[in-house]
């Protein structure tokens, strides 16, 4: 009896040792992005941005959050779609982007080497389909092993933001948002950022195009810190620059009134960007008729709650001619793409 007890204790001790060793390895190798990281720079002048541009933003949900999925962090149960569905979703996303007439494409949740998307390099896949675009990528999620949920861990994640531009920028920079998750959650979670592209407009003026993916599961006032930093960055450092930002804000735009159905999910609660948060002349652009996001507490049904979290912000000196969400029925992602046309005055 003692022999079996000793063996059991050794097995338990070995398991604890392996867990601690694995955790220590993840901790030691934690990804710690700098506050400003240069993604691309060219000694030659960038191409001149036309006065009128069409910009598309889309959170593609790593081609893993189609109509068949719910998600464990939003009150569902699933972690990963099937390999066949992941391949089909990615192909359809690629077809849509290839047919797009956008000058600049902003994508969020693009996987490079993640278990959840079967280690497909989605950025390289899109590059091959968009040969006429300059392609740029920056990480906002790098974890050697995300251990949740315990019954089927997310595992390795390498993902981030991608931009495809027909016009070559002068510079591309990753800006780290302030705040963040506490230890040890930060080892296994996103580290949100803004991806900024600097262009030369007509007459030599500077134009800034941003791709943002703000925090969703906010437990430490992180979205407020991110928005405060964004306002200071855009209105102070880049105050003389014409700017357009698009992305998945995980917030309601000013003036948007969510329905009761949109507020019923306790696992994910979007915040509202207050009216007047940005100075006069800065305007948010969203489609009031077509929702850009559906909730993931269940696979898609006709009664699944939908909301609007994907939109644009533009500065004084820029005019939005038209903005529209493209209703794809949430078949390949839990987000719809949103496109807008802007005039840089």
C-alpha positions as CSV (number, residue, x, y, z in Angstrom):
1,X,0.0,0.0,0.0
2,X,2.8,2.4,0.9
3,X,4.5,1.6,-2.4
4,X,1.4,2.7,-4.4
5,X,1.1,5.8,-2.2
6,X,4.7,6.8,-2.9
7,X,4.2,6.2,-6.6
8,X,1.1,8.4,-6.5
9,X,2.9,11.1,-4.7
10,X,5.7,11.1,-7.2
11,X,3.3,11.3,-10.1
12,X,1.6,14.3,-8.5
13,X,4.9,15.9,-7.7
14,X,6.0,15.4,-11.3
15,X,2.9,16.9,-12.7
16,X,3.2,19.9,-10.4
17,X,6.9,20.3,-11.5
18,X,5.9,20.2,-15.2
19,X,3.2,22.8,-14.7
20,X,5.6,25.1,-12.8
21,X,8.3,24.6,-15.4
22,X,5.9,25.3,-18.3
23,X,4.5,28.4,-16.5
24,X,8.1,29.6,-15.8
25,X,9.0,29.2,-19.4
26,X,6.0,31.3,-20.6
27,X,6.9,33.9,-18.0
28,X,10.6,34.1,-18.9
29,X,9.7,34.4,-22.6
30,X,6.9,36.9,-22.1
31,X,6.4,39.2,-25.1
32,X,7.0,42.7,-24.0
33,X,6.5,45.2,-26.9
34,X,8.0,48.6,-26.7
35,X,5.8,51.7,-26.6
36,X,6.8,52.5,-30.2
37,X,8.1,49.9,-32.7
38,X,9.0,50.7,-36.3
39,X,7.4,48.2,-38.7
40,X,8.5,49.8,-41.9
41,X,10.4,52.8,-43.1
42,X,11.8,53.7,-46.5
43,X,14.5,56.3,-47.3
44,X,12.7,57.1,-50.5
45,X,9.7,59.4,-50.3
46,X,6.4,57.5,-49.9
47,X,3.9,57.6,-52.8
48,X,1.5,60.5,-52.8
49,X,-1.9,59.6,-51.3
50,X,-4.8,60.7,-53.5
51,X,-7.2,63.3,-52.2
52,X,-10.1,60.7,-52.2
53,X,-9.5,57.3,-50.7
54,X,-11.7,54.3,-49.9
55,X,-10.8,52.5,-46.7
56,X,-12.1,49.1,-45.6
57,X,-11.9,47.7,-42.0
58,X,-12.7,44.2,-41.0
59,X,-12.1,42.0,-37.9
60,X,-11.9,38.6,-39.6
61,X,-12.0,36.7,-36.4
62,X,-9.0,34.6,-37.5
63,X,-11.3,32.8,-39.9
64,X,-12.5,30.8,-36.9
65,X,-15.7,32.6,-35.7
66,X,-18.2,31.9,-38.5
67,X,-22.0,31.3,-38.1
68,X,-21.5,27.9,-36.6
69,X,-19.5,29.1,-33.6
70,X,-20.1,30.4,-30.1
71,X,-17.1,31.3,-28.0
72,X,-16.3,30.3,-24.4
73,X,-15.2,33.8,-23.3
74,X,-18.6,35.3,-24.5
75,X,-20.8,32.8,-22.6
76,X,-20.6,30.0,-25.2
77,X,-18.7,26.7,-25.0
78,X,-16.6,26.3,-28.1
79,X,-12.9,27.1,-28.6
80,X,-12.1,26.2,-32.2
81,X,-14.0,25.6,-35.4
82,X,-13.3,22.5,-37.6
83,X,-10.3,22.5,-40.0
84,X,-12.7,22.4,-43.0
85,X,-14.7,25.4,-41.7
86,X,-11.5,27.3,-41.0
87,X,-10.2,26.7,-44.5
88,X,-13.6,27.6,-46.1
89,X,-13.8,30.8,-44.0
90,X,-10.3,31.9,-44.9
91,X,-11.0,31.3,-48.6
92,X,-14.2,33.3,-48.6
93,X,-12.5,36.2,-46.7
94,X,-9.8,36.2,-49.3
95,X,-12.3,36.3,-52.1
96,X,-14.0,39.3,-50.6
97,X,-10.8,41.2,-50.1
98,X,-9.6,40.4,-53.7
99,X,-12.8,41.8,-55.1
100,X,-12.6,44.9,-52.9
101,X,-12.0,48.2,-54.5
102,X,-10.5,49.7,-51.3
103,X,-7.3,51.7,-51.5
104,X,-6.4,50.7,-47.9
105,X,-7.5,47.6,-46.1
106,X,-7.4,47.4,-42.3
107,X,-7.7,43.9,-40.8
108,X,-7.8,42.7,-37.2
109,X,-7.4,39.2,-35.7
110,X,-5.1,37.9,-38.4
111,X,-3.3,34.8,-37.3
112,X,0.3,33.9,-38.2
113,X,1.0,30.7,-36.2
114,X,-1.9,29.8,-33.8
115,X,-3.4,26.5,-32.7
116,X,-6.9,28.0,-33.0
117,X,-6.4,28.5,-36.8
118,X,-4.4,25.3,-37.4
119,X,-1.1,27.2,-37.7
120,X,-2.0,28.8,-41.0
121,X,-0.1,32.0,-41.9
122,X,-3.2,34.1,-42.8
123,X,-1.2,37.2,-43.5
124,X,1.0,35.5,-46.1
125,X,-2.2,34.0,-47.6
126,X,-3.7,37.4,-48.1
127,X,-0.4,38.8,-49.5
128,X,-0.6,36.2,-52.2
129,X,-4.1,37.2,-53.1
130,X,-3.4,41.0,-53.1
131,X,-0.2,41.4,-55.2
132,X,-1.0,45.0,-56.0
133,X,-0.9,46.1,-52.3
134,X,1.9,46.9,-50.0
135,X,1.5,44.6,-46.9
136,X,2.3,45.3,-43.3
137,X,1.7,43.4,-40.1
138,X,2.2,43.9,-36.3
139,X,1.5,41.7,-33.4
140,X,-1.0,42.4,-30.6
141,X,-1.1,38.8,-29.3
142,X,1.8,36.5,-28.7
143,X,1.6,33.7,-26.2
144,X,3.4,30.4,-26.2
145,X,0.4,28.8,-24.4
146,X,-2.9,30.2,-23.4
147,X,-4.2,27.7,-20.8
148,X,-7.9,28.4,-20.9
149,X,-10.4,26.8,-21.0
150,X,-8.9,24.0,-19.0
151,X,-10.8,21.2,-20.9
152,X,-9.5,22.5,-24.3
153,X,-6.8,25.2,-24.0
154,X,-6.4,27.8,-26.7
155,X,-2.7,27.0,-26.8
156,X,-0.2,28.9,-28.9
157,X,-1.4,32.2,-30.3
158,X,0.5,34.5,-32.7
159,X,-1.9,37.1,-34.2
160,X,-2.2,40.8,-34.9
161,X,-3.2,43.7,-37.2
162,X,-2.6,43.8,-40.9
163,X,-2.8,46.7,-43.4
164,X,-2.8,46.3,-47.2
165,X,-2.3,49.6,-49.1
166,X,-2.2,50.4,-52.8
167,X,-0.2,53.5,-51.9
168,X,3.3,53.0,-50.3
169,X,3.5,54.9,-47.0
170,X,6.6,56.6,-45.7
171,X,6.5,54.8,-42.4
172,X,4.5,52.2,-40.4
173,X,4.7,52.2,-36.6
174,X,3.2,50.0,-33.9
175,X,2.1,52.1,-30.9
176,X,1.4,50.3,-27.6
177,X,-1.7,51.3,-25.8
178,X,-1.3,52.1,-22.1
179,X,-2.7,49.9,-19.4
180,X,-3.0,46.1,-19.7
181,X,-4.0,43.0,-17.9
182,X,-2.4,42.2,-14.5
183,X,-0.1,39.3,-13.8
184,X,-0.4,36.4,-14.7
185,X,-3.3,37.1,-17.2
186,X,-1.1,39.3,-19.3
187,X,1.1,36.3,-20.2
188,X,-1.8,34.7,-22.0
189,X,-3.8,37.7,-23.4
190,X,-3.7,40.4,-26.0
191,X,-1.6,43.5,-25.7
192,X,-3.6,46.1,-27.6
193,X,-2.1,48.6,-30.0
194,X,-2.6,51.1,-32.7
195,X,-0.9,50.5,-36.1
196,X,-0.2,53.8,-37.8
197,X,0.8,54.6,-41.4
198,X,2.2,57.9,-42.4
199,X,1.6,59.1,-45.9
200,X,2.4,62.2,-48.0
201,X,-0.8,63.8,-49.3
202,X,-1.2,66.2,-52.2
203,X,0.7,69.5,-51.7
204,X,3.1,67.6,-49.4
205,X,0.8,67.5,-46.3
206,X,1.0,64.7,-43.9
207,X,-1.8,62.1,-43.6
208,X,-2.1,59.5,-40.9
209,X,-4.1,56.3,-41.3
210,X,-4.6,54.1,-38.2
211,X,-5.7,50.6,-37.6
212,X,-7.0,50.0,-34.1
213,X,-8.2,47.0,-32.1
214,X,-9.2,48.1,-28.6
215,X,-9.6,45.9,-25.6
216,X,-12.8,43.8,-25.4
217,X,-12.6,42.1,-21.9
218,X,-11.9,45.1,-19.9
219,X,-11.4,44.7,-16.1
220,X,-9.0,47.5,-15.3
221,X,-10.4,50.6,-17.1
222,X,-8.2,49.7,-20.1
223,X,-10.5,51.1,-22.8
224,X,-10.6,54.4,-21.1
225,X,-6.9,54.5,-20.9
226,X,-6.5,53.6,-24.5
227,X,-9.0,56.3,-25.7
228,X,-7.3,58.9,-23.5
229,X,-3.9,58.1,-25.0
230,X,-5.4,58.1,-28.5
231,X,-7.0,61.5,-28.0
232,X,-3.7,63.0,-26.7
233,X,-1.6,61.3,-29.4
234,X,-3.9,62.5,-32.3
235,X,-4.7,65.9,-31.1
236,X,-1.3,66.9,-29.6
237,X,1.5,65.1,-31.4
238,X,-0.3,64.8,-34.7
239,X,-2.5,67.8,-34.3
240,X,-1.5,69.3,-37.7
241,X,-2.0,66.0,-39.5
242,X,-5.1,64.8,-41.4
243,X,-6.1,61.5,-39.9
244,X,-8.4,58.6,-40.5
245,X,-8.7,55.7,-38.0
246,X,-10.7,52.5,-38.5
247,X,-11.0,49.2,-36.7
248,X,-12.8,47.2,-34.0
249,X,-13.2,49.6,-31.2
250,X,-15.1,47.2,-28.9
251,X,-17.2,50.3,-28.0
252,X,-20.3,52.0,-29.3
253,X,-19.7,55.2,-31.4
254,X,-21.0,58.5,-30.0
255,X,-24.7,58.9,-30.7
256,X,-25.3,55.1,-31.0
257,X,-28.1,53.8,-28.8
258,X,-27.9,50.0,-28.2
259,X,-31.1,48.0,-27.8
260,X,-31.9,45.8,-24.7
261,X,-30.8,42.7,-26.7
262,X,-27.4,44.3,-27.3
263,X,-26.9,44.8,-23.6
264,X,-28.0,41.4,-22.4
265,X,-24.7,39.5,-22.5
266,X,-22.9,39.7,-19.2
267,X,-19.7,38.2,-20.6
268,X,-18.9,41.1,-23.0
269,X,-20.1,44.6,-22.3
270,X,-19.2,47.3,-24.9
271,X,-18.7,50.8,-23.5
272,X,-20.0,54.0,-25.2
273,X,-17.5,56.6,-26.4
274,X,-19.0,59.8,-24.9
275,X,-20.2,62.6,-27.1
276,X,-17.6,65.4,-27.3
277,X,-14.8,63.0,-26.3
278,X,-12.7,64.4,-29.2
279,X,-12.4,68.1,-29.9
280,X,-14.7,69.9,-32.4
281,X,-14.1,68.8,-36.0
282,X,-13.3,65.2,-35.1
283,X,-16.1,62.9,-36.2
284,X,-17.0,59.3,-36.0
285,X,-18.5,57.5,-39.0
286,X,-20.6,54.3,-38.8
287,X,-23.4,52.7,-40.6
288,X,-26.7,53.1,-38.6
289,X,-28.5,50.6,-40.7
290,X,-26.4,47.4,-40.7
291,X,-24.8,46.0,-37.6
292,X,-21.1,45.2,-37.8
293,X,-20.9,42.6,-35.0
294,X,-22.9,39.7,-33.6
295,X,-22.5,38.2,-30.1
296,X,-20.9,34.8,-29.6
297,X,-22.9,33.4,-26.6
298,X,-24.5,31.0,-29.2
299,X,-24.1,29.9,-32.8
300,X,-25.8,32.4,-35.1
301,X,-29.6,32.3,-35.2
302,X,-32.2,34.9,-36.3
303,X,-32.5,36.0,-32.7
304,X,-28.8,36.3,-31.9
305,X,-28.1,39.9,-30.7
306,X,-26.2,42.1,-33.1
307,X,-24.4,45.4,-32.4
308,X,-22.1,48.0,-33.9
309,X,-18.4,48.1,-32.8
310,X,-16.6,48.7,-36.1
311,X,-16.3,52.2,-37.5
312,X,-14.1,55.1,-38.4
313,X,-12.8,58.4,-36.8
314,X,-11.6,61.3,-38.9
315,X,-10.0,64.6,-38.1
316,X,-10.8,68.1,-39.2
317,X,-9.7,68.7,-42.8
318,X,-11.2,65.3,-43.8
319,X,-14.7,64.7,-45.1
320,X,-16.5,61.3,-45.0
321,X,-18.4,60.9,-48.2
322,X,-20.0,57.6,-47.4
323,X,-19.8,54.7,-44.9
324,X,-21.4,51.4,-45.2
325,X,-21.3,48.0,-43.4
326,X,-21.3,45.1,-45.9
327,X,-23.9,42.5,-44.7
328,X,-22.2,39.1,-45.2
329,X,-24.6,37.5,-42.8
330,X,-21.8,36.8,-40.3
331,X,-21.1,33.6,-42.2
332,X,-17.3,33.7,-42.1
333,X,-16.6,36.0,-39.1
334,X,-18.5,37.5,-36.2
335,X,-17.9,40.9,-37.8
336,X,-19.1,42.5,-41.0
337,X,-16.6,44.5,-43.0
338,X,-17.2,48.3,-43.0
339,X,-16.0,50.6,-45.9
340,X,-15.9,54.4,-46.1
341,X,-14.8,57.0,-48.6
342,X,-12.9,60.0,-47.5
343,X,-11.8,63.3,-49.1
344,X,-8.5,64.8,-47.7
345,X,-9.2,68.5,-48.1
